């Protein structure tokens, strides 16, 4: 990691120098990855990021399991809570994803989600009633066709034990469910109904594997639940005991979600390197559509005390409300289908390196 950070810092300096000379420094284009995890019942990464979010852009979880995961796996993984993925899984499960790593996509994600495998009994939980039918919501941060395989741990499983494939039984498979809300926003999601088995009580875990039909990429999601007569209430996070947002999956998403100009554009924010008083970041702009994306713009509100400095591979502007918008430059205006481009930046910071709320694509 230290070697990669030094390389990225040198890249930032080189890009700034070349930009001053009128020379373009092009970060490599990549293949776009889809993103999504369960929102109801909430996955570990989804509920931990809800618990950790503050009004300043800092991540400050109150749940001890979420705090330990943040300390071990870092802020970038939690900020990208929707990216528990393996680009080459191709529908494989048992025998491919090792036991004890199901909640981190077999540790093959581009981000480190290994801490979210920890066997412990204090993860945030969703309270359910055995035999009831619940509305499932699964983030469509990037939308793609495919199957959702839903598993439930067998009776007798304990959250303080390692999760393995033999602990699970398949209870549902759903193909291409409907969607509500815009991809690339906090509230956009797939939705369907799940009939829970009867005769269950106590702790359990709902595991989901989203198997894309248009690529080998798969997503993995672990949701801690307890069968105690509940109706979807969540405990173990800020505001514990409340029902999840948008309990009706067909309700519109939060109007404060960042607008997206198409469902095909998505932005992923990362902190590449940090130091006292500043950091280096990057944003990957992805095209999940079937047609080229001709022009793009990304918008976010920096964390409290954060000010952007140099930007490369993008053209920045600032709004009166403190938001930052970065638009394409000539050489990366067009993003091919299932492709991506990346721009980078440096910033001064008091420690709140991540945006307030979400980053998203806007009209270019």
N, C-alpha and C positions, 0 to 999 in steps of 0.2 A: 504493500500500500504506500509506503514511504517513497519507493522508487517511482510509482505511478504519479504521486503527488508532485514530485520534483519535475517529472516530465511535463505534466500539465502546466506547472508554473512557468517552465521554460517556453512552452508553447504559447502561453499568454503573452510573455514578454516579446517573443518573436513576432506574434501576430500584431502587437501594438506597433513595433518598429516597422514592419512591412506595410502596415496600414498608413503610417506617416509618410512612407515613400510612394504611396499610391499603388502598392502591390497587394493583391488579394491573397489571404491565407485561408485555404479551404479545408475545414474539418471534413473527414470522410463521410460520405453518405452511407446510411445503413438501412437495414430492413426494419420496417415498423413492426412492433409487437402489440398485440391486443392487451387489454387489462380488465380485471374485474374480480371481485370476491363477494361473498354473501353479505348483504346488509340487514336482512331479516330472515332467519336469526343471524345476528351480527357475528362476523368472523373475529378472530383475535386481533388481526391487524386493523380491521375497520373500527371495532369498539375501542381499541387502544388509541387510535388517532383521534377519535371523538373525545376520549378522556384527556388526551394530551394537549388539544388545541387551546390556545389562549388568544387574546385580542392583540397581542404584540407580534405574533409570528414565532414566538418561542414555543417549544414543545415541553410541557410540564405535567406529565401524568400523575394522577393521584393514586391509581391502582398499583399495588406493589409488584404484581406480575408484569404489568405494562412498563413500570419504571425499570425493572430488571432487564426487560427485553430492549428497551431504549438504550440502556447503558451498555449492553452487550453488542447489539446489532447496529446501533447508531441511528442518527436522525434521518438520513437519506432513505433508509429502508422504510421507516414509519411514515415519512411524508409520501412515499410511493406505496401506500398500503394496498393498492389495487393491483400490484405487479408480482404476485406470488405465482410464478410461471416457470415452465420448462419448454423451451422452443422446439424440442425434439421428442417430446413424450409420445406423440402419435397414438393416444388412447391407451397406452400401457400403464398398468398399475402395479399389482403385486408381482414381485420378481424383478421389477425395474426401479420403482421408487422404494428405497430401503425403509424397513420399519424404523420408527423413531424420527423420520424426516418428512412425514406426510404433510405437515403444516408449513414446510418450507420448500415445497416442490422438489424434494429430494436434494436440497441444497444446490439446485442447478439454476436458480433465478439469477438475473444480473445484479440483484441486491441481496444482502445478507439477511435472510429471515430465520436463520437457524435458532435464534433465541425463542421463537414462537412455538418451538417443539417442546419446551420445558414441561416436564410432568409436575404439575402443582395444582392445588385446589382453589386458588384465588384469582383465576382469570375472570374477566367480566362474563356474566351469564345472562341468558334469556330464559325467562320462566314460562313454561308451557304446560298444557294439560294433555295427558295421554288419551288417545282416541279422538282428539279434536282435529279439525282441518285448519291449517294456518296459511296465511298469504306469504309466500316466499318472495323476497326481492333480492336480485343479484345485480351488482353494479355493471352497467354497460359502458364503462369508461371508454372502451373501444368496442364497437359492436361487430359481431361476426356470427355466421350460422354455425350450428353444431348441437351436440347433446350435452345435457346437464345430468350427471350421474349423482344421485343422492344416497348417501350411506348413513346408517345410524349404528352407534356402538351397541354391542350385545349386552344383555343384562349382566350385571356384575362387574362391568368395566369401571375403573376408578380414574379420575383425572390426575391422580398422583402417580399413575403408572404410564410407561411409554406407550404411545399409540402405534399399533401395528395393523397390518391388513387382516389378520385373523380376528381382530377385535371388532370388525365391521361386517354389517350385512346390508346389501343393496335393497333399498325400499322404494326407489322411484327412478325412472329415466324420462326426461322431458326433452323434446326436440324442437328447436326454434320457437321458444315461447315469445309472446308479445312483449313490446317495450313501451316504456313511458318516460318522458323527459329526454333531454338532449344528451347524447354520448359526450364524454369529456367534461361532465359536470359532477358535482358531489351527489346530486339527487337522481340522475338518470339511472334507469334500471330495467332489467327483465323482470317479469312477474308471472307467477303461476300458483296454484293451490297444491298443498302437500297434506295428505291424510296421514296423521301420526298413528303408529300402532297402539293398540289398547294394552292395558295391563302393565304399563311401565310406571316406575316411580324412581325418584332420586336422580343423581347426576348422570349425564350422558354427553355425547358429542356428535354433532351432525357434520359429516365430512362431504364435501362436494368436489367433483372433478368436472370441469368444463372442457369438453373435447371438441375443438374446432373441426369442422368438416372441410374447411378451405385451406388448412395448413396442418403441420405436425404439432403446432403449439397447443399446450394444455395449461389450465389454471387449477389451482388447488386452494381449498378454503376449509378452515376448521372453526366451527362454531360451538362454544360450550353452552349447554342447556341444562335445565333441571326440570323434571316432571314433578310439579308440586301444585297443580291446579291453576297455574298462572295463565295470563292472556297476552303474552308477549312483552311483559315488563322486563326491563334491563336493570341489573344491579352490578355494582362494582366499578362504576364510572361516575363522573360528575353528573349531578342530577339523578342519582340512582333511584329506582323505584318507578320511574315514569315509563310510559309506553313509547315505543320507537316513533321517530318522526314519520309522518305520512303513513299511518297504519293501514289506510286504504291504498293498495298499490296502484290504483288508477287515478289517484289524486295528482294534480300538477306538482312539479318539483318546486323547490323554494325559488321565488322570483329573484333572490339575491345571488343565485348561481351565476357565474360568469357566462355571458352569451357566447355561443359558438356560431360561426357564420355558415358552417356545414357540419353534418355529422361525421365527416371524414377526417377533419383536422383535430389533432390532439397534441398537447404539450406536456412534457415531463421535465420537471425542475430537479436539479441535483447540485449539491455542494461538493466540489471536487477537492478543494484544499482550503484550509483556514489557518489564520494566525491571529495574534493579538491585535485587535483593531480592524480586522478585515477578512475577506475570503475571496475565493475564486469560484464562480458558479458556471453552470451550463444549462441550456434548455434544448431538449430534443423535440423538434417539430415533426410530427408523424402524419402521414396520409394513409388512412385506412379505407379509402375509397377505391373504386375500380377505374377512375379517370385521373389524369394528372391534376394536381392542385396548383393552379396558376396564380401565385401570389398568396402570402400569408402574413398574419400579424398575431402576436401573442401579448397578453396583458396580465399584469398582476400588481398587487400593492405590496411593496417591500415591508419587511418587519420593522418595528419601531426602532429608530436610530440607525437604519441602514440607508446608504446613499450609493447609487451606482456610479462607478468610475468609467473605465474604458469598456467598450463593447466591440466585439469582432464578429464578422459574418452576420451582422444585423444592424439596422438603423434605429436608434432609440429616440423616444420622445417622452415627455412627462406631462401629466395632467394636473390641474389645479387641486384635485383631491389627493394627490400623492401617488396616483397609479402610474405605472411605467408601461409603455407600449413599445415593443420591438418589432419592426417590420423587416421583410426580406430585403436583401440587396440584389443587384442584377444577377450575380453568378449563382444564387441559390433560390431564385424566384419560383422555379418549377420543381415540385416534389413529385416523383413518379408514384404510381399506385403501389401500395404496400412498402413505400420507402420513407426515408426520413432525412432531415438535415439538422445540423446542430450549430447553435451560436453560443458564444461564451462571453463572460464579463468578469470584471473585478468590482469589488464594492468595499466601502468602509462600513464598519458595523460595530455595534455595542454588544453583540452576541446573538441578536435575533436574525439569524442568517436566512431563515425560511420566510416565504410570503405570509401575509395575513390572509386567511381563507385560501382559496384555490387559484391556480394559474389556469388560463384557458385561451383558446383561439377566439379572435374577434374579426370583424370585417376588415380586410386589408386596406 
